[in-house]
Amino acid sequence: MSVFQSSKAYKMFAEDVAQGKAAHAYLFVCPDERNLRPFLREFAKVLFGADRRTCELIDTEMFADCMFVPQIGAKTTVADVRTVIDDCYIKPVEADRKLYVFDNAQDMNAAVQNKLLKVLEEPPSNVYFLLGALNEAAVLPTVKSRTKRLELLSFTKEQIVKELREKYPFCVSPESVAALSGGILGRAEELAEGGGVSAEETALLLANLSPASAVMQSRKCGDRESVAAFLAMLRLVVRDALMLKLGRTDVLSGGGEAALQKAAARYSVSALVNAQEKISETEKNLKFNANISVSIETLLISILEGR
């Protein structure tokens, strides 16, 4: 059993399906950007009682009766929803039901959500909808009211350590990685894959940040895996520096305490809050294929200038 299959959200969904009481629409809230779509695929397998062949087709998003919207890296449009509405009135090809999976629902604008709302209000029989969102702040109340909410905000440290040991047997310190992940599996995976990225090195970079070091760091992030690991660690270090600034030493992730003290002393509370926002903005830009080196240099310079 995977760590996701042990979650309350997964078990609740599986129980609904097993009892024949599956809601026609679910809203799954999970802040794990890396794993949101894979988790949605696992839900789809449950709904279809998937055999090996069906599981493989769902994993590649090729199962005839399960449509994933939008394409990876894109945003859902009104045209996408129109396609779904037209398709949902066509009989299933292989199964006795159809499922429409909407990834990153938090990025759907009001026009898209209102268009989807019409079919959520009166769905055809044996048609199901699954909306996945990193957060629900931008999801319209009218959409929320027509879905059953499932939530997976984090895993325990023990669960992540177990998953890391199985998936990354050569990870030197899964306990430290789990502590730094904040309970988000995707962040733990990025950190485990990041190799040389450490909390102490990142805290030292933040404490001694300069235009020259910003350029040097941008050159180190040569591919998507290394930049993802760096941004995940930077986010955690900035968060720890902020907690230290606020006197919340009880919630620190741990690692590089001396360097963290220096970083916290250099930045104001507002600067650290702004840094978190800039990191999120950079991650979003990189998702849409922004230049890696330029993005990291711009991020670090903006943090430096925001002190």
Short mmCIF file of the C-alpha atoms (twelve columns), coordinates in Angstrom:
data_MODEL
# 
_entry.id   MODEL 
# 
loop_
_atom_site.group_PDB 
_atom_site.id 
_atom_site.type_symbol 
_atom_site.label_atom_id 
_atom_site.label_alt_id 
_atom_site.label_comp_id 
_atom_site.label_asym_id 
_atom_site.label_seq_id 
_atom_site.Cartn_x 
_atom_site.Cartn_y 
_atom_site.Cartn_z 
_atom_site.pdbx_PDB_model_num 
ATOM 1   C CA . MET A 1   0.000   0.000  0.000   1 
ATOM 2   C CA . SER A 2   1.371   3.407  -0.986  1 
ATOM 3   C CA . VAL A 3   1.421   6.341  1.407   1 
ATOM 4   C CA . PHE A 4   -1.387  7.934  -0.602  1 
ATOM 5   C CA . GLN A 5   -3.572  4.825  -0.322  1 
ATOM 6   C CA . SER A 6   -3.223  5.037  3.450   1 
ATOM 7   C CA . SER A 7   -4.619  8.586  3.505   1 
ATOM 8   C CA . LYS A 8   -8.053  9.423  4.867   1 
ATOM 9   C CA . ALA A 9   -9.065  11.032 1.558   1 
ATOM 10  C CA . TYR A 10  -8.268  7.891  -0.434  1 
ATOM 11  C CA . LYS A 11  -10.025 5.608  2.029   1 
ATOM 12  C CA . MET A 12  -13.114 7.827  2.108   1 
ATOM 13  C CA . PHE A 13  -13.354 7.836  -1.680  1 
ATOM 14  C CA . ALA A 14  -12.773 4.082  -1.912  1 
ATOM 15  C CA . GLU A 15  -15.482 3.455  0.684   1 
ATOM 16  C CA . ASP A 16  -17.968 5.629  -1.218  1 
ATOM 17  C CA . VAL A 17  -17.291 3.669  -4.409  1 
ATOM 18  C CA . ALA A 18  -17.411 0.268  -2.665  1 
ATOM 19  C CA . GLN A 19  -20.784 1.083  -1.112  1 
ATOM 20  C CA . GLY A 20  -22.205 2.390  -4.377  1 
ATOM 21  C CA . LYS A 21  -22.543 5.858  -2.847  1 
ATOM 22  C CA . ALA A 22  -19.995 7.789  -4.893  1 
ATOM 23  C CA . ALA A 23  -20.933 11.462 -5.207  1 
ATOM 24  C CA . HIS A 24  -21.316 12.760 -8.749  1 
ATOM 25  C CA . ALA A 25  -18.571 15.323 -8.081  1 
ATOM 26  C CA . TYR A 26  -15.618 15.605 -5.682  1 
ATOM 27  C CA . LEU A 27  -13.234 18.450 -4.859  1 
ATOM 28  C CA . PHE A 28  -9.847  17.120 -3.776  1 
ATOM 29  C CA . VAL A 29  -7.706  19.722 -1.986  1 
ATOM 30  C CA . CYS A 30  -3.998  18.898 -1.754  1 
ATOM 31  C CA . PRO A 31  -1.083  21.406 -1.739  1 
ATOM 32  C CA . ASP A 32  1.333   18.921 -3.329  1 
ATOM 33  C CA . GLU A 33  1.862   20.386 -6.816  1 
ATOM 34  C CA . ARG A 34  4.127   17.565 -7.913  1 
ATOM 35  C CA . ASN A 35  1.716   14.779 -6.953  1 
ATOM 36  C CA . LEU A 36  -1.735  16.319 -7.351  1 
ATOM 37  C CA . ARG A 37  -2.310  14.883 -10.817 1 
ATOM 38  C CA . PRO A 38  -0.853  11.425 -9.962  1 
ATOM 39  C CA . PHE A 39  -3.113  11.315 -6.882  1 
ATOM 40  C CA . LEU A 40  -6.102  12.130 -9.108  1 
ATOM 41  C CA . ARG A 41  -5.170  9.191  -11.319 1 
ATOM 42  C CA . GLU A 42  -5.266  6.913  -8.261  1 
ATOM 43  C CA . PHE A 43  -8.799  8.069  -7.497  1 
ATOM 44  C CA . ALA A 44  -9.764  7.326  -11.103 1 
ATOM 45  C CA . LYS A 45  -8.483  3.761  -10.797 1 
ATOM 46  C CA . VAL A 46  -10.687 3.228  -7.757  1 
ATOM 47  C CA . LEU A 47  -13.815 4.532  -9.492  1 
ATOM 48  C CA . PHE A 48  -13.328 2.136  -12.400 1 
ATOM 49  C CA . GLY A 49  -12.309 -0.831 -10.228 1 
ATOM 50  C CA . ALA A 50  -9.354  -0.878 -12.562 1 
ATOM 51  C CA . ASP A 51  -7.597  -4.056 -13.692 1 
ATOM 52  C CA . ARG A 52  -3.950  -3.940 -14.738 1 
ATOM 53  C CA . ARG A 53  -4.678  -2.844 -18.310 1 
ATOM 54  C CA . THR A 54  -7.061  -0.092 -17.209 1 
ATOM 55  C CA . CYS A 55  -4.572  1.119  -14.587 1 
ATOM 56  C CA . GLU A 56  -1.886  1.406  -17.236 1 
ATOM 57  C CA . LEU A 57  -4.228  3.351  -19.520 1 
ATOM 58  C CA . ILE A 58  -5.249  5.695  -16.704 1 
ATOM 59  C CA . ASP A 59  -1.596  6.267  -15.781 1 
ATOM 60  C CA . THR A 60  -0.952  7.395  -19.363 1 
ATOM 61  C CA . GLU A 61  -4.295  9.250  -19.450 1 
ATOM 62  C CA . MET A 62  -5.435  7.132  -22.405 1 
ATOM 63  C CA . PHE A 63  -8.460  5.314  -20.926 1 
ATOM 64  C CA . ALA A 64  -11.438 6.002  -23.177 1 
ATOM 65  C CA . ASP A 65  -13.935 6.708  -20.400 1 
ATOM 66  C CA . CYS A 66  -11.689 8.932  -18.283 1 
ATOM 67  C CA . MET A 67  -10.800 12.406 -19.585 1 
ATOM 68  C CA . PHE A 68  -8.108  14.536 -17.920 1 
ATOM 69  C CA . VAL A 69  -8.388  18.315 -18.303 1 
ATOM 70  C CA . PRO A 70  -6.354  20.350 -19.120 1 
ATOM 71  C CA . GLN A 71  -3.243  19.054 -20.833 1 
ATOM 72  C CA . ILE A 72  -0.233  19.042 -18.503 1 
ATOM 73  C CA . GLY A 73  1.164   22.574 -18.194 1 
ATOM 74  C CA . ALA A 74  -1.962  24.265 -19.567 1 
ATOM 75  C CA . LYS A 75  -4.976  25.948 -17.962 1 
ATOM 76  C CA . THR A 76  -8.579  24.852 -18.350 1 
ATOM 77  C CA . THR A 77  -10.518 27.010 -20.791 1 
ATOM 78  C CA . VAL A 78  -14.214 27.505 -21.526 1 
ATOM 79  C CA . ALA A 79  -13.637 25.529 -24.732 1 
ATOM 80  C CA . ASP A 80  -12.296 22.611 -22.663 1 
ATOM 81  C CA . VAL A 81  -15.455 22.607 -20.564 1 
ATOM 82  C CA . ARG A 82  -17.631 22.720 -23.694 1 
ATOM 83  C CA . THR A 83  -15.797 19.623 -24.953 1 
ATOM 84  C CA . VAL A 84  -16.454 17.869 -21.642 1 
ATOM 85  C CA . ILE A 85  -20.154 18.783 -21.683 1 
ATOM 86  C CA . ASP A 86  -20.582 17.486 -25.235 1 
ATOM 87  C CA . ASP A 87  -18.685 14.300 -24.431 1 
ATOM 88  C CA . CYS A 88  -20.437 13.468 -21.173 1 
ATOM 89  C CA . TYR A 89  -23.729 12.802 -22.990 1 
ATOM 90  C CA . ILE A 90  -22.096 10.119 -25.149 1 
ATOM 91  C CA . LYS A 91  -22.306 6.568  -23.800 1 
ATOM 92  C CA . PRO A 92  -19.172 5.044  -22.222 1 
ATOM 93  C CA . VAL A 93  -16.920 3.018  -24.516 1 
ATOM 94  C CA . GLU A 94  -15.471 0.385  -22.165 1 
ATOM 95  C CA . ALA A 95  -16.937 0.888  -18.686 1 
ATOM 96  C CA . ASP A 96  -20.392 1.543  -17.283 1 
ATOM 97  C CA . ARG A 97  -19.482 5.111  -16.299 1 
ATOM 98  C CA . LYS A 98  -17.428 8.123  -17.318 1 
ATOM 99  C CA . LEU A 99  -15.117 10.324 -15.289 1 
ATOM 100 C CA . TYR A 100 -13.856 13.839 -15.997 1 
ATOM 101 C CA . VAL A 101 -10.790 14.883 -14.009 1 
ATOM 102 C CA . PHE A 102 -9.931  18.577 -13.722 1 
ATOM 103 C CA . ASP A 103 -6.379  19.250 -12.564 1 
ATOM 104 C CA . ASN A 104 -5.358  22.532 -10.872 1 
ATOM 105 C CA . ALA A 105 -8.903  23.761 -10.378 1 
ATOM 106 C CA . GLN A 106 -7.499  26.707 -8.417  1 
ATOM 107 C CA . ASP A 107 -6.343  28.163 -11.756 1 
ATOM 108 C CA . MET A 108 -9.778  28.010 -13.387 1 
ATOM 109 C CA . ASN A 109 -11.235 31.507 -13.821 1 
ATOM 110 C CA . ALA A 110 -14.821 32.412 -12.957 1 
ATOM 111 C CA . ALA A 111 -16.064 32.008 -16.543 1 
ATOM 112 C CA . VAL A 112 -14.678 28.468 -16.734 1 
ATOM 113 C CA . GLN A 113 -16.116 27.500 -13.359 1 
ATOM 114 C CA . ASN A 114 -19.540 28.935 -14.179 1 
ATOM 115 C CA . LYS A 115 -19.580 26.993 -17.428 1 
ATOM 116 C CA . LEU A 116 -18.717 23.807 -15.547 1 
ATOM 117 C CA . LEU A 117 -21.321 24.592 -12.909 1 
ATOM 118 C CA . LYS A 118 -24.151 23.905 -15.348 1 
ATOM 119 C CA . VAL A 119 -23.211 20.268 -15.793 1 
ATOM 120 C CA . LEU A 120 -22.355 19.866 -12.104 1 
ATOM 121 C CA . GLU A 121 -25.903 20.918 -11.256 1 
ATOM 122 C CA . GLU A 122 -27.549 18.369 -13.553 1 
ATOM 123 C CA . PRO A 123 -25.025 15.703 -14.533 1 
ATOM 124 C CA . PRO A 124 -26.022 12.778 -16.789 1 
ATOM 125 C CA . SER A 125 -26.396 9.431  -15.043 1 
ATOM 126 C CA . ASN A 126 -23.190 7.475  -14.455 1 
ATOM 127 C CA . VAL A 127 -21.071 10.554 -15.119 1 
ATOM 128 C CA . TYR A 128 -18.635 11.690 -12.428 1 
ATOM 129 C CA . PHE A 129 -16.392 14.704 -11.929 1 
ATOM 130 C CA . LEU A 130 -13.200 15.005 -9.910  1 
ATOM 131 C CA . LEU A 131 -11.664 18.434 -9.346  1 
ATOM 132 C CA . GLY A 132 -8.155  18.647 -7.898  1 
ATOM 133 C CA . ALA A 133 -6.907  21.908 -6.371  1 
ATOM 134 C CA . LEU A 134 -3.722  22.959 -4.584  1 
ATOM 135 C CA . ASN A 135 -5.951  25.238 -2.519  1 
ATOM 136 C CA . GLU A 136 -9.627  26.109 -2.599  1 
ATOM 137 C CA . ALA A 137 -9.414  29.888 -2.179  1 
ATOM 138 C CA . ALA A 138 -10.181 30.556 -5.848  1 
ATOM 139 C CA . VAL A 139 -12.836 27.861 -6.195  1 
ATOM 140 C CA . LEU A 140 -16.284 29.458 -6.382  1 
ATOM 141 C CA . PRO A 141 -18.671 28.743 -3.489  1 
ATOM 142 C CA . THR A 142 -21.271 27.547 -6.006  1 
ATOM 143 C CA . VAL A 143 -18.835 24.926 -7.296  1 
ATOM 144 C CA . LYS A 144 -17.855 23.869 -3.787  1 
ATOM 145 C CA . SER A 145 -21.500 23.419 -2.830  1 
ATOM 146 C CA . ARG A 146 -21.976 20.879 -5.619  1 
ATOM 147 C CA . THR A 147 -18.965 18.750 -4.762  1 
ATOM 148 C CA . LYS A 148 -17.980 16.472 -1.914  1 
ATOM 149 C CA . ARG A 149 -14.741 17.682 -0.370  1 
ATOM 150 C CA . LEU A 150 -11.710 15.454 0.112   1 
ATOM 151 C CA . GLU A 151 -8.625  16.867 1.810   1 
ATOM 152 C CA . LEU A 152 -5.000  15.784 2.055   1 
ATOM 153 C CA . LEU A 153 -2.898  18.599 3.486   1 
ATOM 154 C CA . SER A 154 0.137   16.632 4.648   1 
ATOM 155 C CA . PHE A 155 1.588   13.307 5.675   1 
ATOM 156 C CA . THR A 156 3.306   12.512 8.958   1 
ATOM 157 C CA . LYS A 157 7.091   12.515 9.154   1 
ATOM 158 C CA . GLU A 158 7.037   8.751  9.679   1 
ATOM 159 C CA . GLN A 159 4.945   8.186  6.538   1 
ATOM 160 C CA . ILE A 160 7.282   10.279 4.391   1 
ATOM 161 C CA . VAL A 161 10.393  8.587  5.798   1 
ATOM 162 C CA . LYS A 162 8.923   5.181  4.914   1 
ATOM 163 C CA . GLU A 163 8.071   6.342  1.386   1 
ATOM 164 C CA . LEU A 164 11.535  7.844  0.859   1 
ATOM 165 C CA . ARG A 165 13.296  4.690  2.035   1 
ATOM 166 C CA . GLU A 166 11.335  2.634  -0.465  1 
ATOM 167 C CA . LYS A 167 11.618  5.048  -3.399  1 
ATOM 168 C CA . TYR A 168 15.075  6.504  -2.734  1 
ATOM 169 C CA . PRO A 169 17.150  3.747  -1.065  1 
ATOM 170 C CA . PHE A 170 20.322  5.807  -1.517  1 
ATOM 171 C CA . CYS A 171 18.943  8.888  0.239   1 
ATOM 172 C CA . VAL A 172 21.495  9.608  2.989   1 
ATOM 173 C CA . SER A 173 19.099  11.093 5.555   1 
ATOM 174 C CA . PRO A 174 15.397  10.490 4.872   1 
ATOM 175 C CA . GLU A 175 14.590  11.725 8.382   1 
ATOM 176 C CA . SER A 176 16.112  15.149 7.681   1 
ATOM 177 C CA . VAL A 177 14.434  15.373 4.283   1 
ATOM 178 C CA . ALA A 178 11.076  14.467 5.809   1 
ATOM 179 C CA . ALA A 179 11.507  17.108 8.503   1 
ATOM 180 C CA . LEU A 180 12.284  19.755 5.878   1 
ATOM 181 C CA . SER A 181 9.381   18.794 3.620   1 
ATOM 182 C CA . GLY A 182 6.659   20.211 5.839   1 
ATOM 183 C CA . GLY A 183 4.643   17.028 5.328   1 
ATOM 184 C CA . ILE A 184 4.404   17.559 1.548   1 
ATOM 185 C CA . LEU A 185 5.459   14.378 -0.250  1 
ATOM 186 C CA . GLY A 186 6.384   16.171 -3.471  1 
ATOM 187 C CA . ARG A 187 8.764   18.502 -1.640  1 
ATOM 188 C CA . ALA A 188 10.373  15.533 0.084   1 
ATOM 189 C CA . GLU A 189 10.858  13.839 -3.285  1 
ATOM 190 C CA . GLU A 190 12.397  16.990 -4.779  1 
ATOM 191 C CA . LEU A 191 14.755  17.306 -1.830  1 
ATOM 192 C CA . ALA A 192 15.713  13.626 -2.023  1 
ATOM 193 C CA . GLU A 193 16.467  14.017 -5.723  1 
ATOM 194 C CA . GLY A 194 18.353  17.254 -5.167  1 
ATOM 195 C CA . GLY A 195 21.449  15.573 -3.814  1 
ATOM 196 C CA . GLY A 196 23.735  18.442 -2.834  1 
ATOM 197 C CA . VAL A 197 21.068  20.905 -1.700  1 
ATOM 198 C CA . SER A 198 21.219  21.328 2.072   1 
ATOM 199 C CA . ALA A 199 19.423  23.541 4.571   1 
ATOM 200 C CA . GLU A 200 22.702  24.969 5.897   1 
ATOM 201 C CA . GLU A 201 24.037  25.882 2.443   1 
ATOM 202 C CA . THR A 202 20.746  27.502 1.484   1 
ATOM 203 C CA . ALA A 203 20.581  29.442 4.756   1 
ATOM 204 C CA . LEU A 204 24.149  30.651 4.193   1 
ATOM 205 C CA . LEU A 205 23.227  31.765 0.693   1 
ATOM 206 C CA . LEU A 206 20.293  33.730 2.105   1 
ATOM 207 C CA . ALA A 207 22.414  35.229 4.881   1 
ATOM 208 C CA . ASN A 208 25.181  36.346 2.523   1 
ATOM 209 C CA . LEU A 209 23.123  37.035 -0.571  1 
ATOM 210 C CA . SER A 210 24.623  39.496 -3.054  1 
ATOM 211 C CA . PRO A 211 24.229  40.223 -6.782  1 
ATOM 212 C CA . ALA A 212 27.304  38.089 -7.466  1 
ATOM 213 C CA . SER A 213 26.099  35.098 -5.428  1 
ATOM 214 C CA . ALA A 214 22.671  35.374 -7.078  1 
ATOM 215 C CA . VAL A 215 24.321  34.957 -10.480 1 
ATOM 216 C CA . MET A 216 26.467  32.054 -9.248  1 
ATOM 217 C CA . GLN A 217 23.459  30.233 -7.789  1 
ATOM 218 C CA . SER A 218 21.440  30.726 -10.970 1 
ATOM 219 C CA . ARG A 219 24.186  28.934 -12.899 1 
ATOM 220 C CA . LYS A 220 24.078  25.953 -10.535 1 
ATOM 221 C CA . CYS A 221 20.399  25.311 -11.314 1 
ATOM 222 C CA . GLY A 222 20.996  23.750 -14.693 1 
ATOM 223 C CA . ASP A 223 17.880  21.605 -15.054 1 
ATOM 224 C CA . ARG A 224 14.302  21.328 -13.801 1 
ATOM 225 C CA . GLU A 225 15.157  18.725 -11.148 1 
ATOM 226 C CA . SER A 226 17.919  20.796 -9.557  1 
ATOM 227 C CA . VAL A 227 15.916  24.027 -9.628  1 
ATOM 228 C CA . ALA A 228 12.893  22.282 -8.095  1 
ATOM 229 C CA . ALA A 229 15.077  20.953 -5.277  1 
ATOM 230 C CA . PHE A 230 16.657  24.368 -4.720  1 
ATOM 231 C CA . LEU A 231 13.323  26.205 -4.620  1 
ATOM 232 C CA . ALA A 232 11.834  23.611 -2.269  1 
ATOM 233 C CA . MET A 233 14.770  24.046 0.116   1 
ATOM 234 C CA . LEU A 234 14.754  27.845 -0.234  1 
ATOM 235 C CA . ARG A 235 11.054  27.938 0.613   1 
ATOM 236 C CA . LEU A 236 11.645  25.888 3.765   1 
ATOM 237 C CA . VAL A 237 14.640  27.984 4.844   1 
ATOM 238 C CA . VAL A 238 12.722  31.241 4.293   1 
ATOM 239 C CA . ARG A 239 9.808   29.795 6.235   1 
ATOM 240 C CA . ASP A 240 12.113  28.773 9.112   1 
ATOM 241 C CA . ALA A 241 13.775  32.207 9.112   1 
ATOM 242 C CA . LEU A 242 10.336  33.794 9.356   1 
ATOM 243 C CA . MET A 243 9.313   31.504 12.226  1 
ATOM 244 C CA . LEU A 244 12.580  32.307 14.001  1 
ATOM 245 C CA . LYS A 245 11.910  36.008 13.507  1 
ATOM 246 C CA . LEU A 246 8.472   35.564 15.060  1 
ATOM 247 C CA . GLY A 247 9.852   33.624 18.015  1 
ATOM 248 C CA . ARG A 248 8.293   30.328 16.926  1 
ATOM 249 C CA . THR A 249 11.330  28.123 17.527  1 
ATOM 250 C CA . ASP A 250 8.984   25.247 18.363  1 
ATOM 251 C CA . VAL A 251 7.976   24.798 14.711  1 
ATOM 252 C CA . LEU A 252 11.390  24.983 13.023  1 
ATOM 253 C CA . SER A 253 12.115  22.188 10.564  1 
ATOM 254 C CA . GLY A 254 15.682  21.776 11.802  1 
ATOM 255 C CA . GLY A 255 19.078  21.985 10.121  1 
ATOM 256 C CA . GLY A 256 21.648  24.761 9.714   1 
ATOM 257 C CA . GLU A 257 20.634  26.623 12.877  1 
ATOM 258 C CA . ALA A 258 23.660  28.977 12.993  1 
ATOM 259 C CA . ALA A 259 23.278  30.021 9.370   1 
ATOM 260 C CA . LEU A 260 19.531  30.335 9.866   1 
ATOM 261 C CA . GLN A 261 20.099  32.775 12.728  1 
ATOM 262 C CA . LYS A 262 22.198  34.962 10.425  1 
ATOM 263 C CA . ALA A 263 19.588  34.848 7.680   1 
ATOM 264 C CA . ALA A 264 16.775  35.756 10.066  1 
ATOM 265 C CA . ALA A 265 18.791  38.692 11.421  1 
ATOM 266 C CA . ARG A 266 19.363  40.090 7.928   1 
ATOM 267 C CA . TYR A 267 15.734  40.214 6.764   1 
ATOM 268 C CA . SER A 268 12.576  41.830 8.094   1 
ATOM 269 C CA . VAL A 269 9.340   39.910 8.609   1 
ATOM 270 C CA . SER A 270 7.752   41.610 5.605   1 
ATOM 271 C CA . ALA A 271 10.805  40.783 3.459   1 
ATOM 272 C CA . LEU A 272 10.548  37.094 4.346   1 
ATOM 273 C CA . VAL A 273 6.809   37.043 3.659   1 
ATOM 274 C CA . ASN A 274 7.480   38.718 0.312   1 
ATOM 275 C CA . ALA A 275 10.229  36.185 -0.407  1 
ATOM 276 C CA . GLN A 276 7.727   33.338 0.012   1 
ATOM 277 C CA . GLU A 277 5.430   35.002 -2.505  1 
ATOM 278 C CA . LYS A 278 8.311   35.499 -4.945  1 
ATOM 279 C CA . ILE A 279 9.273   31.831 -4.671  1 
ATOM 280 C CA . SER A 280 5.701   30.781 -5.511  1 
ATOM 281 C CA . GLU A 281 5.679   33.193 -8.439  1 
ATOM 282 C CA . THR A 282 8.967   31.770 -9.728  1 
ATOM 283 C CA . GLU A 283 7.704   28.193 -9.439  1 
ATOM 284 C CA . LYS A 284 4.624   29.171 -11.416 1 
ATOM 285 C CA . ASN A 285 6.688   30.871 -14.126 1 
ATOM 286 C CA . LEU A 286 8.959   27.851 -14.436 1 
ATOM 287 C CA . LYS A 287 5.913   25.656 -14.821 1 
ATOM 288 C CA . PHE A 288 5.225   27.579 -18.010 1 
ATOM 289 C CA . ASN A 289 8.784   27.077 -19.290 1 
ATOM 290 C CA . ALA A 290 10.405  30.318 -18.175 1 
ATOM 291 C CA . ASN A 291 14.208  30.427 -18.468 1 
ATOM 292 C CA . ILE A 292 15.671  28.685 -15.412 1 
ATOM 293 C CA . SER A 293 18.832  30.738 -14.925 1 
ATOM 294 C CA . VAL A 294 17.117  34.092 -15.475 1 
ATOM 295 C CA . SER A 295 14.237  33.129 -13.174 1 
ATOM 296 C CA . ILE A 296 16.520  32.158 -10.276 1 
ATOM 297 C CA . GLU A 297 18.709  35.232 -10.646 1 
ATOM 298 C CA . THR A 298 15.621  37.478 -10.769 1 
ATOM 299 C CA . LEU A 299 14.155  35.767 -7.702  1 
ATOM 300 C CA . LEU A 300 17.296  36.131 -5.593  1 
ATOM 301 C CA . ILE A 301 17.851  39.757 -6.605  1 
ATOM 302 C CA . SER A 302 14.229  40.563 -5.695  1 
ATOM 303 C CA . ILE A 303 14.734  38.954 -2.268  1 
ATOM 304 C CA . LEU A 304 17.920  40.961 -1.794  1 
ATOM 305 C CA . GLU A 305 16.273  44.231 -2.820  1 
ATOM 306 C CA . GLY A 306 13.237  43.573 -0.610  1 
ATOM 307 C CA . ARG A 307 15.183  43.584 2.677   1 
# 
